[in-house]
Amino acid sequence: MRLDPRSVPYRAGASTARLLWAVVVVALTSQLDERVGLTLAGGVVVLFAAAATYQLAYYRRFEYDLADDTFDIRSGVLSRRERDIPLRRIQNVDTSQNVVQQLLGITEVRLETAGGDETEAVLQYVSAAEATRLQDDISRLKRGDANGEREEGERGTHPERETVFAITPRELFLLGVVSLDLRLVPVFSVVAGVLVPSIAVSTTPFGPMGEMPMSSMVTSPLVAISLGTVALYALAAAASGVVTATNYYGFRLSRGPDELRYERGLFQRYTGTIPLAKVQSLTVDANALARLGGYASLTVRTAGYAPGDTEGAQSAVPFADRERVWALARSVEDLGEVSFERPPRRARTRYAARYLIGLALLTGAFYAVTRLDAVWGRWWLTAALVPFVPVAAHLKWRARGYALLDDHVVTRNGFFLRRTTVVPYHRVQTVSTVQTVFQRRRDLATLLVDAAGGSGADARAVDIDATVAEALRGTVEARLNRALAARREQRHRERTASLTDDP
C-alpha cells in the first residue's frame, strides 16, 4: 500500500513554508523593488519544485503492508529502510488532522508501542477512510481474529462498538470555564512586565486626565500585587478555557471488545485507541470549581508514548458528572466502593506550621518592598490571613487519603485540584516509602506506588503514620506478588485450553 497521492503537494507545501523565514529575512533586510521581488518569487517557485520532486520520490519509495502478525514498512529516498513491527507490540494507533488536512481529506497515522519514548512509526499521510481501516484491522488482528470480522472492517461498519460518552455543549462550556493552565501564568507575567510599563509611561502623563501627581500613581504593594496576580490568573483562565474547549470539541468515546476509542478537536482533530489490557492507572481529577458543580474528569494512562499527551496519559472523559466518571472508571477497572483513610491528625499541625512560615515570609517581603522609595502600603495587613491558616490546614488534611482494595491501591490528594489515582496491584512496578526532615519530626512518611511508563510515582499516600506506611508497603508488595501469580496461572490455563481446542 502507498500513501495518499494528496500527501505529495501537502508535504511539499509544508516543507516550503518552513523555509519561508529566509525569504522574509531577505525581504526585510533589502530594498524590496521589482527585481528583488521577482527574484524572491522565483526562489519560492524553485524551492517548491525541489520540495515537490523530493516528496514525489518519498511517496513512490514509501510502502506499507498490514500482515497477519506484523506491520511492514519500506521507506527511504537515498537509503532504504525496512521495518517489521510485531502487532502485539503496537499499543496505540492514533490519528490527527489539522484544518488544512481536514480540507484535503488526509490523515496522519501514528503507531505507538509499549515502553517507547517516541512514536514507533508515522504514516504521512493516508486518506481518512484508510486511517480508520488501519485502526480497525490492527485492533482485530491483535485480538487474533484474522478472518471473522474482516468483511465488516472492510465495509467500515463497527456493530460491536458502542458510544459510552459524548461531551455535550453544556459540558464543553463548563470545561472551558473551570480550566486553568498555570503554565500560562508566567507567559502572561513576562508579557505584562514588558507592556504595562510602556503603556503606563505613554498614556498616563498625556492621557485624558492630564498629568497626574506622582503620589496618585503609586499604590500599595499589597493592592498592586494582589490585583496583578488576579489579573494574570484571569487572563490565564480565559486563554486556557478557549484552548481546552477547542481541544475537546466534539469529544466522543466508544468501546470495542478490548479497547476504548476517542475522537476530539476542532482545529486539530485527533482519534486514538486506549487498549484496556494495557491500562496502568486511572486518574480522576476535579478542581474546586468542578467539585462545586459535581463534575470531574477521567484520564487513563497506558505504558508508552502518546502524541499530544504526556507519559501515555489519554483523556477518557474530559468533563462530566462525577457519577458518570466513576461509572466509566469502574467499567475499566473492577472497583468497588472506596472508603479513604485520612492521615493522622498531627499532619494538620504540620500544614498549619508550613502556612504560617509562608505567611511570615510574604509579610517580610511586603515589608521590604515598602522600605523602597516612592512605595508605601500597610504591609502588616497580611496578618489578616492568620485566622484562615487553621482552616486551610484542615481542608488540606481532609483532601488526603488512601485505600487498599482487594485488587487496587487508591490515593487522593489536593484541595484546589483533587486528584484520585487508581493503580491495579498487578501493574505496580515499585513501592517505597520516603521521609523528609520535617516528616521525621512528626513521625510521618509518604508511600509511593509506581506503575510502568510514568516519570514519577502514580499513587502517593502522603503524611501517613511512618509505622503504617511501612506496613502498607509490605501489604502492597504481597498483593503484587499474589496478583502476578494469579495472572500467570490464568495465562497458563488459557494456553492449555487453546492447545486442547486445536484439532
Disulfide bonds with the S-S distance in Angstrom:
none
